[in-house]
Amino acid sequence: MSSYWVNFVRTGDPNGSGMPVWPTVERAPEQVMEFGEGSALTTRPRSDAIDFWMDYDGPIP
């Protein structure tokens, strides 16, 4: 993950040589990067709950 951060700080793009490509949210809105021993793209978890909170316009509980 630190390589993605360093690349982003240096160039504005987190992707780099030898790393799985991390697309922008505009290009792959239902994909997230899962970090671990074998980092890779995966389907966005609990999208219904995330969408609810992203659209919520009330007081924060």
PQR file with spaces between the fields and no chain letter, atoms N, CA, C, O and H, PARSE charges and radii, in Angstrom:
ATOM       1  N    MET     1       0.834   -1.183    0.000 -0.4000 1.5000
ATOM       2  CA   MET     1       0.000    0.000    0.000 -0.0000 2.0000
ATOM       3  C    MET     1       0.877    1.244    0.000  0.5500 1.7000
ATOM       4  O    MET     1       0.538    2.241   -0.638 -0.5500 1.4000
ATOM       5  N    SER     2       1.988    1.195    0.701 -0.4000 1.5000
ATOM       6  CA   SER     2       2.840    2.387    0.759 -0.0000 2.0000
ATOM       7  C    SER     2       3.348    2.777   -0.628  0.5500 1.7000
ATOM       8  O    SER     2       3.537    3.963   -0.900 -0.5500 1.4000
ATOM       9  H    SER     2       2.263    0.385    1.219  0.4000 1.0000
ATOM      10  N    SER     3       3.570    1.808   -1.503 -0.4000 1.5000
ATOM      11  CA   SER     3       4.014    2.138   -2.866 -0.0000 2.0000
ATOM      12  C    SER     3       2.948    2.934   -3.610  0.5500 1.7000
ATOM      13  O    SER     3       3.272    3.851   -4.364 -0.5500 1.4000
ATOM      14  H    SER     3       3.417    0.845   -1.282  0.4000 1.0000
ATOM      15  N    TYR     4       1.682    2.590   -3.403 -0.4000 1.5000
ATOM      16  CA   TYR     4       0.605    3.351   -4.030 -0.0000 2.0000
ATOM      17  C    TYR     4       0.603    4.792   -3.516  0.5500 1.7000
ATOM      18  O    TYR     4       0.457    5.733   -4.296 -0.5500 1.4000
ATOM      19  H    TYR     4       1.419    1.845   -2.791  0.4000 1.0000
ATOM      20  N    TRP     5       0.766    4.960   -2.207 -0.4000 1.5000
ATOM      21  CA   TRP     5       0.788    6.304   -1.619 -0.0000 2.0000
ATOM      22  C    TRP     5       1.957    7.123   -2.161  0.5500 1.7000
ATOM      23  O    TRP     5       1.786    8.281   -2.541 -0.5500 1.4000
ATOM      24  H    TRP     5       0.885    4.196   -1.573  0.4000 1.0000
ATOM      25  N    VAL     6       3.139    6.519   -2.196 -0.4000 1.5000
ATOM      26  CA   VAL     6       4.320    7.232   -2.688 -0.0000 2.0000
ATOM      27  C    VAL     6       4.129    7.638   -4.147  0.5500 1.7000
ATOM      28  O    VAL     6       4.415    8.776   -4.517 -0.5500 1.4000
ATOM      29  H    VAL     6       3.278    5.578   -1.888  0.4000 1.0000
ATOM      30  N    ASN     7       3.648    6.717   -4.972 -0.4000 1.5000
ATOM      31  CA   ASN     7       3.405    7.044   -6.382 -0.0000 2.0000
ATOM      32  C    ASN     7       2.400    8.177   -6.514  0.5500 1.7000
ATOM      33  O    ASN     7       2.577    9.074   -7.338 -0.5500 1.4000
ATOM      34  H    ASN     7       3.415    5.792   -4.671  0.4000 1.0000
ATOM      35  N    PHE     8       1.347    8.140   -5.709 -0.4000 1.5000
ATOM      36  CA   PHE     8       0.323    9.182   -5.785 -0.0000 2.0000
ATOM      37  C    PHE     8       0.899   10.544   -5.392  0.5500 1.7000
ATOM      38  O    PHE     8       0.612   11.548   -6.044 -0.5500 1.4000
ATOM      39  H    PHE     8       1.203    7.411   -5.040  0.4000 1.0000
ATOM      40  N    VAL     9       1.698   10.583   -4.344 -0.4000 1.5000
ATOM      41  CA   VAL     9       2.299   11.840   -3.912 -0.0000 2.0000
ATOM      42  C    VAL     9       3.241   12.381   -4.985  0.5500 1.7000
ATOM      43  O    VAL     9       3.253   13.581   -5.259 -0.5500 1.4000
ATOM      44  H    VAL     9       1.931    9.767   -3.815  0.4000 1.0000
ATOM      45  N    ARG    10       4.024   11.498   -5.587 -0.4000 1.5000
ATOM      46  CA   ARG    10       4.999   11.933   -6.597 -0.0000 2.0000
ATOM      47  C    ARG    10       4.366   12.364   -7.915  0.5500 1.7000
ATOM      48  O    ARG    10       4.793   13.343   -8.527 -0.5500 1.4000
ATOM      49  H    ARG    10       4.014   10.523   -5.364  0.4000 1.0000
ATOM      50  N    THR    11       3.332   11.617   -8.350 -0.4000 1.5000
ATOM      51  CA   THR    11       2.828   11.818   -9.714 -0.0000 2.0000
ATOM      52  C    THR    11       1.339   12.150   -9.810  0.5500 1.7000
ATOM      53  O    THR    11       0.875   12.579  -10.867 -0.5500 1.4000
ATOM      54  H    THR    11       2.986   10.822   -7.853  0.4000 1.0000
ATOM      55  N    GLY    12       0.584   11.962   -8.730 -0.4000 1.5000
ATOM      56  CA   GLY    12      -0.867   12.132   -8.797 -0.0000 2.0000
ATOM      57  C    GLY    12      -1.575   10.879   -9.273  0.5500 1.7000
ATOM      58  O    GLY    12      -2.797   10.872   -9.418 -0.5500 1.4000
ATOM      59  H    GLY    12       0.961   11.614   -7.871  0.4000 1.0000
ATOM      60  N    ASP    13      -0.813    9.813   -9.519 -0.4000 1.5000
ATOM      61  CA   ASP    13      -1.345    8.527   -9.978 -0.0000 2.0000
ATOM      62  C    ASP    13      -0.751    7.436   -9.091  0.5500 1.7000
ATOM      63  O    ASP    13       0.471    7.306   -9.029 -0.5500 1.4000
ATOM      64  H    ASP    13       0.180    9.819   -9.401  0.4000 1.0000
ATOM      65  N    PRO    14      -1.580    6.646   -8.403 -0.5600 1.5000
ATOM      66  CA   PRO    14      -1.049    5.636   -7.491  0.2800 2.0000
ATOM      67  C    PRO    14      -0.390    4.444   -8.181  0.5500 1.7000
ATOM      68  O    PRO    14       0.371    3.712   -7.548 -0.5500 1.4000
ATOM      69  N    ASN    15      -0.668    4.239   -9.459 -0.4000 1.5000
ATOM      70  CA   ASN    15      -0.180    3.050  -10.155 -0.0000 2.0000
ATOM      71  C    ASN    15       1.308    3.146  -10.465  0.5500 1.7000
ATOM      72  O    ASN    15       1.862    4.229  -10.655 -0.5500 1.4000
ATOM      73  H    ASN    15      -1.286    4.834   -9.973  0.4000 1.0000
ATOM      74  N    GLY    16       1.937    1.962  -10.509 -0.4000 1.5000
ATOM      75  CA   GLY    16       3.356    1.910  -10.810 -0.0000 2.0000
ATOM      76  C    GLY    16       3.740    0.564  -11.370  0.5500 1.7000
ATOM      77  O    GLY    16       2.932   -0.365  -11.384 -0.5500 1.4000
ATOM      78  H    GLY    16       1.487    1.083  -10.354  0.4000 1.0000
ATOM      79  N    SER    17       4.950    0.454  -11.825 -0.4000 1.5000
ATOM      80  CA   SER    17       5.469   -0.755  -12.434 -0.0000 2.0000
ATOM      81  C    SER    17       5.432   -1.940  -11.465  0.5500 1.7000
ATOM      82  O    SER    17       5.856   -1.832  -10.314 -0.5500 1.4000
ATOM      83  H    SER    17       5.607    1.208  -11.814  0.4000 1.0000
ATOM      84  N    GLY    18       4.922   -3.061  -11.948 -0.4000 1.5000
ATOM      85  CA   GLY    18       4.896   -4.284  -11.152 -0.0000 2.0000
ATOM      86  C    GLY    18       3.790   -4.354  -10.112  0.5500 1.7000
ATOM      87  O    GLY    18       3.766   -5.272   -9.293 -0.5500 1.4000
ATOM      88  H    GLY    18       4.578   -3.149  -12.883  0.4000 1.0000
ATOM      89  N    MET    19       2.875   -3.391  -10.138 -0.4000 1.5000
ATOM      90  CA   MET    19       1.780   -3.361   -9.164 -0.0000 2.0000
ATOM      91  C    MET    19       0.456   -3.550   -9.892  0.5500 1.7000
ATOM      92  O    MET    19       0.314   -3.108  -11.032 -0.5500 1.4000
ATOM      93  H    MET    19       2.895   -2.645  -10.803  0.4000 1.0000
ATOM      94  N    PRO    20      -0.536   -4.210   -9.242 -0.5600 1.5000
ATOM      95  CA   PRO    20      -1.857   -4.308   -9.872  0.2800 2.0000
ATOM      96  C    PRO    20      -2.412   -2.898  -10.134  0.5500 1.7000
ATOM      97  O    PRO    20      -2.290   -2.015   -9.286 -0.5500 1.4000
ATOM      98  N    VAL    21      -3.014   -2.697  -11.295 -0.4000 1.5000
ATOM      99  CA   VAL    21      -3.562   -1.384  -11.651 -0.0000 2.0000
ATOM     100  C    VAL    21      -4.760   -1.062  -10.761  0.5500 1.7000
ATOM     101  O    VAL    21      -5.654   -1.888  -10.577 -0.5500 1.4000
ATOM     102  H    VAL    21      -3.113   -3.414  -11.984  0.4000 1.0000
ATOM     103  N    TRP    22      -4.761    0.136  -10.222 -0.4000 1.5000
ATOM     104  CA   TRP    22      -5.843    0.629   -9.373 -0.0000 2.0000
ATOM     105  C    TRP    22      -6.569    1.710  -10.175  0.5500 1.7000
ATOM     106  O    TRP    22      -6.100    2.846  -10.234 -0.5500 1.4000
ATOM     107  H    TRP    22      -4.034    0.807  -10.371  0.4000 1.0000
ATOM     108  N    PRO    23      -7.719    1.371  -10.801 -0.5600 1.5000
ATOM     109  CA   PRO    23      -8.414    2.343  -11.642  0.2800 2.0000
ATOM     110  C    PRO    23      -9.102    3.425  -10.812  0.5500 1.7000
ATOM     111  O    PRO    23      -9.372    3.249   -9.624 -0.5500 1.4000
ATOM     112  N    THR    24      -9.374    4.547  -11.473 -0.4000 1.5000
ATOM     113  CA   THR    24     -10.092    5.623  -10.793 -0.0000 2.0000
ATOM     114  C    THR    24     -11.529    5.172  -10.514  0.5500 1.7000
ATOM     115  O    THR    24     -12.027    4.226  -11.124 -0.5500 1.4000
ATOM     116  H    THR    24      -9.154    4.690  -12.438  0.4000 1.0000
ATOM     117  N    VAL    25     -12.168    5.853   -9.601 -0.4000 1.5000
ATOM     118  CA   VAL    25     -13.550    5.523   -9.258 -0.0000 2.0000
ATOM     119  C    VAL    25     -14.472    5.794  -10.446  0.5500 1.7000
ATOM     120  O    VAL    25     -15.503    5.138  -10.591 -0.5500 1.4000
ATOM     121  H    VAL    25     -11.764    6.622   -9.105  0.4000 1.0000
ATOM     122  N    GLU    26     -14.110    6.753  -11.292 -0.4000 1.5000
ATOM     123  CA   GLU    26     -14.914    7.025  -12.485 -0.0000 2.0000
ATOM     124  C    GLU    26     -14.873    5.853  -13.458  0.5500 1.7000
ATOM     125  O    GLU    26     -15.868    5.563  -14.122 -0.5500 1.4000
ATOM     126  H    GLU    26     -13.272    7.287  -11.174  0.4000 1.0000
ATOM     127  N    ARG    27     -13.741    5.185  -13.546 -0.4000 1.5000
ATOM     128  CA   ARG    27     -13.587    4.068  -14.492 -0.0000 2.0000
ATOM     129  C    ARG    27     -14.136    2.757  -13.937  0.5500 1.7000
ATOM     130  O    ARG    27     -14.606    1.917  -14.703 -0.5500 1.4000
ATOM     131  H    ARG    27     -12.932    5.420  -13.007  0.4000 1.0000
ATOM     132  N    ALA    28     -14.086    2.570  -12.633 -0.4000 1.5000
ATOM     133  CA   ALA    28     -14.537    1.309  -12.022 -0.0000 2.0000
ATOM     134  C    ALA    28     -15.225    1.598  -10.689  0.5500 1.7000
ATOM     135  O    ALA    28     -14.668    1.294   -9.634 -0.5500 1.4000
ATOM     136  H    ALA    28     -13.704    3.253  -12.010  0.4000 1.0000
ATOM     137  N    PRO    29     -16.436    2.186  -10.717 -0.5600 1.5000
ATOM     138  CA   PRO    29     -17.100    2.601   -9.471  0.2800 2.0000
ATOM     139  C    PRO    29     -17.470    1.463   -8.525  0.5500 1.7000
ATOM     140  O    PRO    29     -17.666    1.697   -7.332 -0.5500 1.4000
ATOM     141  N    GLU    30     -17.567    0.260   -9.024 -0.4000 1.5000
ATOM     142  CA   GLU    30     -17.948   -0.862   -8.165 -0.0000 2.0000
ATOM     143  C    GLU    30     -16.749   -1.708   -7.739  0.5500 1.7000
ATOM     144  O    GLU    30     -16.920   -2.805   -7.208 -0.5500 1.4000
ATOM     145  H    GLU    30     -17.408    0.069   -9.992  0.4000 1.0000
ATOM     146  N    GLN    31     -15.542   -1.204   -7.967 -0.4000 1.5000
ATOM     147  CA   GLN    31     -14.334   -1.941   -7.617 -0.0000 2.0000
ATOM     148  C    GLN    31     -13.546   -1.191   -6.544  0.5500 1.7000
ATOM     149  O    GLN    31     -13.507    0.039   -6.543 -0.5500 1.4000
ATOM     150  H    GLN    31     -15.402   -0.312   -8.399  0.4000 1.0000
ATOM     151  N    VAL    32     -12.928   -1.925   -5.645 -0.4000 1.5000
ATOM     152  CA   VAL    32     -12.032   -1.369   -4.639 -0.0000 2.0000
ATOM     153  C    VAL    32     -10.751   -2.200   -4.631  0.5500 1.7000
ATOM     154  O    VAL    32     -10.743   -3.350   -5.071 -0.5500 1.4000
ATOM     155  H    VAL    32     -12.960   -2.924   -5.646  0.4000 1.0000
ATOM     156  N    MET    33      -9.678   -1.611   -4.129 -0.4000 1.5000
ATOM     157  CA   MET    33      -8.422   -2.347   -4.015 -0.0000 2.0000
ATOM     158  C    MET    33      -8.391   -3.006   -2.647  0.5500 1.7000
ATOM     159  O    MET    33      -8.590   -2.349   -1.625 -0.5500 1.4000
ATOM     160  H    MET    33      -9.685   -0.677   -3.771  0.4000 1.0000
ATOM     161  N    GLU    34      -8.141   -4.298   -2.636 -0.4000 1.5000
ATOM     162  CA   GLU    34      -8.005   -5.046   -1.396 -0.0000 2.0000
ATOM     163  C    GLU    34      -6.516   -5.295   -1.174  0.5500 1.7000
ATOM     164  O    GLU    34      -5.853   -5.921   -2.001 -0.5500 1.4000
ATOM     165  H    GLU    34      -7.979   -4.831   -3.467  0.4000 1.0000
ATOM     166  N    PHE    35      -6.003   -4.805   -0.060 -0.4000 1.5000
ATOM     167  CA   PHE    35      -4.586   -4.950    0.230 -0.0000 2.0000
ATOM     168  C    PHE    35      -4.338   -6.153    1.118  0.5500 1.7000
ATOM     169  O    PHE    35      -5.102   -6.427    2.044 -0.5500 1.4000
ATOM     170  H    PHE    35      -6.541   -4.297    0.612  0.4000 1.0000
ATOM     171  N    GLY    36      -3.281   -6.857    0.830 -0.4000 1.5000
ATOM     172  CA   GLY    36      -2.893   -8.034    1.598 -0.0000 2.0000
ATOM     173  C    GLY    36      -1.664   -8.628    0.948  0.5500 1.7000
ATOM     174  O    GLY    36      -0.911   -7.928    0.271 -0.5500 1.4000
ATOM     175  H    GLY    36      -2.661   -6.634    0.077  0.4000 1.0000
ATOM     176  N    GLU    37      -1.462   -9.905    1.149 -0.4000 1.5000
ATOM     177  CA   GLU    37      -0.301  -10.551    0.542 -0.0000 2.0000
ATOM     178  C    GLU    37      -0.378  -10.522   -0.974  0.5500 1.7000
ATOM     179  O    GLU    37       0.648  -10.432   -1.648 -0.5500 1.4000
ATOM     180  H    GLU    37      -2.073  -10.474    1.699  0.4000 1.0000
ATOM     181  N    GLY    38      -1.568  -10.595   -1.504 -0.4000 1.5000
ATOM     182  CA   GLY    38      -1.770  -10.516   -2.948 -0.0000 2.0000
ATOM     183  C    GLY    38      -2.797   -9.443   -3.260  0.5500 1.7000
ATOM     184  O    GLY    38      -3.952   -9.764   -3.537 -0.5500 1.4000
ATOM     185  H    GLY    38      -2.401  -10.668   -0.956  0.4000 1.0000
ATOM     186  N    SER    39      -2.411   -8.196   -3.223 -0.4000 1.5000
ATOM     187  CA   SER    39      -3.339   -7.089   -3.458 -0.0000 2.0000
ATOM     188  C    SER    39      -3.974   -7.203   -4.839  0.5500 1.7000
ATOM     189  O    SER    39      -3.310   -7.535   -5.822 -0.5500 1.4000
ATOM     190  H    SER    39      -1.472   -7.935   -2.998  0.4000 1.0000
ATOM     191  N    ALA    40      -5.280   -6.920   -4.892 -0.4000 1.5000
ATOM     192  CA   ALA    40      -6.005   -7.030   -6.156 -0.0000 2.0000
ATOM     193  C    ALA    40      -7.329   -6.279   -6.054  0.5500 1.7000
ATOM     194  O    ALA    40      -7.800   -5.961   -4.962 -0.5500 1.4000
ATOM     195  H    ALA    40      -5.819   -6.650   -4.094  0.4000 1.0000
ATOM     196  N    LEU    41      -7.913   -6.004   -7.210 -0.4000 1.5000
ATOM     197  CA   LEU    41      -9.240   -5.398   -7.240 -0.0000 2.0000
ATOM     198  C    LEU    41     -10.280   -6.415   -6.818  0.5500 1.7000
ATOM     199  O    LEU    41     -10.158   -7.606   -7.103 -0.5500 1.4000
ATOM     200  H    LEU    41      -7.531   -6.262   -8.097  0.4000 1.0000
ATOM     201  N    THR    42     -11.297   -5.934   -6.140 -0.4000 1.5000
ATOM     202  CA   THR    42     -12.410   -6.778   -5.737 -0.0000 2.0000
ATOM     203  C    THR    42     -13.684   -5.948   -5.796  0.5500 1.7000
ATOM     204  O    THR    42     -13.621   -4.723   -5.896 -0.5500 1.4000
ATOM     205  H    THR    42     -11.395   -4.966   -5.908  0.4000 1.0000
ATOM     206  N    THR    43     -14.822   -6.593   -5.737 -0.4000 1.5000
ATOM     207  CA   THR    43     -16.107   -5.905   -5.757 -0.0000 2.0000
ATOM     208  C    THR    43     -16.289   -5.102   -4.474  0.5500 1.7000
ATOM     209  O    THR    43     -15.954   -5.565   -3.383 -0.5500 1.4000
ATOM     210  H    THR    43     -14.874   -7.588   -5.656  0.4000 1.0000
ATOM     211  N    ARG    44     -16.822   -3.897   -4.620 -0.4000 1.5000
ATOM     212  CA   ARG    44     -17.060   -3.013   -3.471 -0.0000 2.0000
ATOM     213  C    ARG    44     -17.992   -3.705   -2.476  0.5500 1.7000
ATOM     214  O    ARG    44     -19.106   -4.078   -2.844 -0.5500 1.4000
ATOM     215  H    ARG    44     -17.094   -3.520   -5.505  0.4000 1.0000
ATOM     216  N    PRO    45     -17.560   -3.883   -1.220 -0.5600 1.5000
ATOM     217  CA   PRO    45     -18.390   -4.577   -0.234  0.2800 2.0000
ATOM     218  C    PRO    45     -19.524   -3.688    0.271  0.5500 1.7000
ATOM     219  O    PRO    45     -19.372   -2.471    0.379 -0.5500 1.4000
ATOM     220  N    ARG    46     -20.647   -4.302    0.576 -0.4000 1.5000
ATOM     221  CA   ARG    46     -21.797   -3.632    1.187 -0.0000 2.0000
ATOM     222  C    ARG    46     -22.151   -2.318    0.504  0.5500 1.7000
ATOM     223  O    ARG    46     -22.334   -1.295    1.163 -0.5500 1.4000
ATOM     224  H    ARG    46     -20.770   -5.291    0.488  0.4000 1.0000
ATOM     225  N    SER    47     -22.243   -2.354   -0.807 -0.4000 1.5000
ATOM     226  CA   SER    47     -22.497   -1.123   -1.557 -0.0000 2.0000
ATOM     227  C    SER    47     -23.806   -0.453   -1.153  0.5500 1.7000
ATOM     228  O    SER    47     -23.902    0.773   -1.207 -0.5500 1.4000
ATOM     229  H    SER    47     -22.093   -3.185   -1.342  0.4000 1.0000
ATOM     230  N    ASP    48     -24.821   -1.227   -0.747 -0.4000 1.5000
ATOM     231  CA   ASP    48     -26.080   -0.616   -0.322 -0.0000 2.0000
ATOM     232  C    ASP    48     -25.889    0.240    0.925  0.5500 1.7000
ATOM     233  O    ASP    48     -26.444    1.336    1.007 -0.5500 1.4000
ATOM     234  H    ASP    48     -24.744   -2.223   -0.703  0.4000 1.0000
ATOM     235  N    ALA    49     -25.118   -0.235    1.889 -0.4000 1.5000
ATOM     236  CA   ALA    49     -24.862    0.523    3.117 -0.0000 2.0000
ATOM     237  C    ALA    49     -23.977    1.735    2.843  0.5500 1.7000
ATOM     238  O    ALA    49     -24.219    2.814    3.383 -0.5500 1.4000
ATOM     239  H    ALA    49     -24.666   -1.125    1.822  0.4000 1.0000
ATOM     240  N    ILE    50     -22.962    1.566    2.015 -0.4000 1.5000
ATOM     241  CA   ILE    50     -22.086    2.688    1.674 -0.0000 2.0000
ATOM     242  C    ILE    50     -22.875    3.759    0.942  0.5500 1.7000
ATOM     243  O    ILE    50     -22.743    4.942    1.254 -0.5500 1.4000
ATOM     244  H    ILE    50     -22.765    0.690    1.576  0.4000 1.0000
ATOM     245  N    ASP    51     -23.699    3.366   -0.033 -0.4000 1.5000
ATOM     246  CA   ASP    51     -24.512    4.328   -0.780 -0.0000 2.0000
ATOM     247  C    ASP    51     -25.467    5.087    0.137  0.5500 1.7000
ATOM     248  O    ASP    51     -25.676    6.287   -0.039 -0.5500 1.4000
ATOM     249  H    ASP    51     -23.807    2.404   -0.287  0.4000 1.0000
ATOM     250  N    PHE    52     -26.045    4.394    1.111 -0.4000 1.5000
ATOM     251  CA   PHE    52     -26.942    5.052    2.056 -0.0000 2.0000
ATOM     252  C    PHE    52     -26.226    6.200    2.761  0.5500 1.7000
ATOM     253  O    PHE    52     -26.736    7.319    2.810 -0.5500 1.4000
ATOM     254  H    PHE    52     -25.875    3.418    1.254  0.4000 1.0000
ATOM     255  N    TRP    53     -25.037    5.920    3.309 -0.4000 1.5000
ATOM     256  CA   TRP    53     -24.313    6.947    4.055 -0.0000 2.0000
ATOM     257  C    TRP    53     -23.746    8.034    3.151  0.5500 1.7000
ATOM     258  O    TRP    53     -23.624    9.183    3.576 -0.5500 1.4000
ATOM     259  H    TRP    53     -24.622    5.011    3.270  0.4000 1.0000
ATOM     260  N    MET    54     -23.400    7.697    1.924 -0.4000 1.5000
ATOM     261  CA   MET    54     -22.901    8.705    0.983 -0.0000 2.0000
ATOM     262  C    MET    54     -24.023    9.669    0.592  0.5500 1.7000
ATOM     263  O    MET    54     -23.759   10.838    0.313 -0.5500 1.4000
ATOM     264  H    MET    54     -23.499    6.764    1.579  0.4000 1.0000
ATOM     265  N    ASP    55     -25.270    9.194    0.568 -0.4000 1.5000
ATOM     266  CA   ASP    55     -26.411   10.012    0.198 -0.0000 2.0000
ATOM     267  C    ASP    55     -27.106   10.662    1.392  0.5500 1.7000
ATOM     268  O    ASP    55     -27.974   11.514    1.204 -0.5500 1.4000
ATOM     269  H    ASP    55     -25.485    8.244    0.795  0.4000 1.0000
ATOM     270  N    TYR    56     -26.745   10.282    2.604 -0.4000 1.5000
ATOM     271  CA   TYR    56     -27.380   10.767    3.820 -0.0000 2.0000
ATOM     272  C    TYR    56     -27.163   12.268    3.975  0.5500 1.7000
ATOM     273  O    TYR    56     -26.039   12.759    3.871 -0.5500 1.4000
ATOM     274  H    TYR    56     -26.040    9.589    2.757  0.4000 1.0000
ATOM     275  N    ASP    57     -28.237   12.977    4.222 -0.4000 1.5000
ATOM     276  CA   ASP    57     -28.159   14.438    4.343 -0.0000 2.0000
ATOM     277  C    ASP    57     -28.789   14.928    5.643  0.5500 1.7000
ATOM     278  O    ASP    57     -29.363   16.015    5.690 -0.5500 1.4000
ATOM     279  H    ASP    57     -29.150   12.579    4.306  0.4000 1.0000
ATOM     280  N    GLY    58     -28.682   14.140    6.671 -0.4000 1.5000
ATOM     281  CA   GLY    58     -29.268   14.512    7.945 -0.0000 2.0000
ATOM     282  C    GLY    58     -28.188   14.702    9.000  0.5500 1.7000
ATOM     283  O    GLY    58     -26.994   14.696    8.700 -0.5500 1.4000
ATOM     284  H    GLY    58     -28.216   13.256    6.633  0.4000 1.0000
ATOM     285  N    PRO    59     -28.630   14.869   10.230 -0.5600 1.5000
ATOM     286  CA   PRO    59     -27.647   15.033   11.313  0.2800 2.0000
ATOM     287  C    PRO    59     -26.835   13.743   11.523  0.5500 1.7000
ATOM     288  O    PRO    59     -27.348   12.639   11.347 -0.5500 1.4000
ATOM     289  N    ILE    60     -25.612   13.900   11.886 -0.4000 1.5000
ATOM     290  CA   ILE    60     -24.768   12.735   12.166 -0.0000 2.0000
ATOM     291  C    ILE    60     -25.164   12.192   13.529  0.5500 1.7000
ATOM     292  O    ILE    60     -25.156   12.919   14.522 -0.5500 1.4000
ATOM     293  H    ILE    60     -25.195   14.797   12.029  0.4000 1.0000
ATOM     294  N    PRO    61     -25.510   10.909   13.573 -0.5600 1.5000
ATOM     295  CA   PRO    61     -25.974   10.341   14.853  0.2800 2.0000
ATOM     296  C    PRO    61     -24.886   10.313   15.898  0.5500 1.7000
ATOM     297  O    PRO    61     -25.121    9.867   17.021 -0.5500 1.4000
